[in-house]
Amino acid sequence: MNVLCTGGAGYVGSACLRRILRFGYDAVAYDNLSTGNRAAVPDGRLIVGDILDRDALERTMRDCRIGAVMHFAALASVPDSIADPGSYWLTNVIGTKNVLDAMIECDVPLILFSSTAATYAFTSDMPLTESSLQDPHVPYGTTKLTAERLIHDYARAYGLGYTFLRYFNASGADPDGTHGEARAAESHLIPLIFGVATGRREKLTVYGGDWPTPDGTCIRDYVHTTDLAAAHQLALETLEPGMGRAYNVGSGSGSSVLEVIGACESVIGRSIPYEVVERRPGDPAVLIASPSKLEQELGWKRRYDRLSTIVETAWAWHRTHPDGYATSRSMAGPLHA
Ligand SMILES: NC(=O)c1ccc[n+]([C@@H]2O[C@H](COP(=O)([O-])OP(=O)(O)OC[C@H]3O[C@@H](n4cnc5c(N)ncnc54)[C@H](O)[C@@H]3O)[C@@H](O)[C@H]2O)c1
């Protein structure tokens, strides 16, 4: 089957694209490279295009004889979505509608959608299950939940098959050190910590030290991109027209910001300077997902179930690619920044 990966040059999308190529699918990335990287996509597999360009989407689906879409393309920063909600509604909602309209026009019956923990109500009991209340607190979550509802409505009207994969904190890097997290404007904790370790940033900012958690910092659920990619592959293999499903992709447990800093410090062998500031709007104290449904129904099993190995793979990437895909250093020997 030919698969179109919108946002396939991004951090998660490119990991999933490489995985399904290894598993025998024919696949292409369709990406405007706004936050993605050309070098993250295997040669000959990138089509530069925008999901806001409906004609180009249709052309691509027809030319590449697409049979399924994995829809990763999105704007995905919580603080940016609070500052600039219009852009998030445009890309995440109107962009998704374009993808769906092009699918209907080109008879593409299957879609896997990258959804998020941010669609859930933060007041729910943890760990969250797929039936926990969805009531987003930030525009990023609102737009992703609206996209879910749009997909559901199109599926009912046109018989599409869909799977929502609601993931929590994507993290880590390819174990061979060749691909990892690289965005010009970074807002994710682990790359920010390693940005300090490699001298790109002076210190780390920790938003709130007075949360109702054991050490006062926020707790999040970290999932390795290799495991996320495996979840996508399993979902793709089992998706059929008319099917509608949602799975959390998490670990069932969480780590606090200070625990993640500690894990990174152990890997690099020195301490990371950080400053604790006021809480940030839109952050919940704790976000943890139950992966039981994904494990039971699709047989998903995490390969990276320890925070220490997740951050080891991330450090192997960041220490050899301090400027992302633009530069790389020799892998030889440990690099203590
Ligand atoms: N990273 C996480 O922890 C996380 C957690 C939950 C959900 N998600 C979801 O996973 C998906 C991928 O996230 P990511 O972390 O890889 O982000 P990313 O920014 O690395 O990837 C997004 C990709 O989409 C592309 N893109 C953006 N707007 C586009 C447009 N209009 N047309 C075509 N391409 C466009 C970007 O260039 C980029 O390659 C997103 O949908 C995000 O909401 C991510």
Ligand as a Chemical Component Dictionary entry (heavy atoms), coordinates in Angstrom:
data_LIG
# 
_chem_comp.id                   LIG 
_chem_comp.type                 NON-POLYMER 
_chem_comp.pdbx_formal_charge   0 
_chem_comp.three_letter_code    LIG 
# 
loop_
_chem_comp_atom.comp_id 
_chem_comp_atom.atom_id 
_chem_comp_atom.alt_atom_id 
_chem_comp_atom.type_symbol 
_chem_comp_atom.charge 
_chem_comp_atom.model_Cartn_x 
_chem_comp_atom.model_Cartn_y 
_chem_comp_atom.model_Cartn_z 
_chem_comp_atom.pdbx_ordinal 
LIG N1  N1  N 0  6.045 15.677 19.840 1  
LIG C1  C1  C 0  5.123 15.305 20.732 2  
LIG O1  O1  O 0  5.440 15.087 21.914 3  
LIG C2  C2  C 0  3.682 15.123 20.311 4  
LIG C3  C3  C 0  2.756 14.708 21.285 5  
LIG C4  C4  C 0  1.430 14.515 20.909 6  
LIG C5  C5  C 0  1.034 14.723 19.602 7  
LIG N2  N2  N 1  1.948 15.149 18.683 8  
LIG C6  C6  C 0  1.483 15.375 17.306 9  
LIG O2  O2  O 0  2.356 14.671 16.438 10 
LIG C7  C7  C 0  2.483 15.343 15.188 11 
LIG C8  C8  C 0  3.947 15.523 14.878 12 
LIG O3  O3  O 0  4.569 16.264 15.925 13 
LIG P1  P1  P 0  6.137 16.501 15.942 14 
LIG O4  O4  O 0  6.561 16.584 17.347 15 
LIG O5  O5  O -1 6.800 15.549 15.032 16 
LIG O6  O6  O 0  6.196 17.985 15.356 17 
LIG P2  P2  P 0  7.132 18.545 14.199 18 
LIG O7  O7  O 0  6.956 20.041 14.271 19 
LIG O8  O8  O 0  8.490 17.994 14.301 20 
LIG O9  O9  O 0  6.440 17.977 12.897 21 
LIG C9  C9  C 0  5.340 18.595 12.256 22 
LIG C10 C10 C 0  5.606 18.534 10.768 23 
LIG O10 O10 O 0  4.504 19.103 10.061 24 
LIG C11 C11 C 0  4.994 19.973 9.050  25 
LIG N3  N3  N 0  3.957 20.963 8.775  26 
LIG C12 C12 C 0  3.482 21.921 9.607  27 
LIG N4  N4  N 0  2.532 22.641 8.967  28 
LIG C13 C13 C 0  2.398 22.101 7.735  29 
LIG C14 C14 C 0  1.584 22.415 6.623  30 
LIG N5  N5  N 0  0.716 23.441 6.656  31 
LIG N6  N6  N 0  1.701 21.676 5.506  32 
LIG C15 C15 C 0  2.585 20.637 5.441  33 
LIG N7  N7  N 0  3.401 20.303 6.464  34 
LIG C16 C16 C 0  3.299 21.043 7.602  35 
LIG C17 C17 C 0  6.267 20.565 9.637  36 
LIG O11 O11 O 0  7.155 21.079 8.676  37 
LIG C18 C18 C 0  6.836 19.349 10.357 38 
LIG O12 O12 O 0  7.669 18.583 9.529  39 
LIG C19 C19 C 0  1.695 16.643 15.334 40 
LIG O13 O13 O 0  0.438 16.443 14.748 41 
LIG C20 C20 C 0  1.549 16.806 16.843 42 
LIG O14 O14 O 0  0.367 17.515 17.152 43 
LIG C21 C21 C 0  3.266 15.355 19.010 44 
# 
loop_
_chem_comp_bond.comp_id 
_chem_comp_bond.atom_id_1 
_chem_comp_bond.atom_id_2 
_chem_comp_bond.value_order 
_chem_comp_bond.pdbx_ordinal 
LIG N1  C1  SING 1  
LIG C1  O1  DOUB 2  
LIG C1  C2  SING 3  
LIG C2  C3  SING 4  
LIG C2  C21 DOUB 5  
LIG C3  C4  DOUB 6  
LIG C4  C5  SING 7  
LIG C5  N2  DOUB 8  
LIG N2  C6  SING 9  
LIG N2  C21 SING 10 
LIG C6  O2  SING 11 
LIG C6  C20 SING 12 
LIG O2  C7  SING 13 
LIG C7  C8  SING 14 
LIG C7  C19 SING 15 
LIG C8  O3  SING 16 
LIG O3  P1  SING 17 
LIG P1  O4  DOUB 18 
LIG P1  O5  SING 19 
LIG P1  O6  SING 20 
LIG O6  P2  SING 21 
LIG P2  O7  DOUB 22 
LIG P2  O8  SING 23 
LIG P2  O9  SING 24 
LIG O9  C9  SING 25 
LIG C9  C10 SING 26 
LIG C10 O10 SING 27 
LIG C10 C18 SING 28 
LIG O10 C11 SING 29 
LIG C11 N3  SING 30 
LIG C11 C17 SING 31 
LIG N3  C12 SING 32 
LIG N3  C16 SING 33 
LIG C12 N4  DOUB 34 
LIG N4  C13 SING 35 
LIG C13 C14 SING 36 
LIG C13 C16 DOUB 37 
LIG C14 N5  SING 38 
LIG C14 N6  DOUB 39 
LIG N6  C15 SING 40 
LIG C15 N7  DOUB 41 
LIG N7  C16 SING 42 
LIG C17 O11 SING 43 
LIG C17 C18 SING 44 
LIG C18 O12 SING 45 
LIG C19 O13 SING 46 
LIG C19 C20 SING 47 
LIG C20 O14 SING 48 
# 
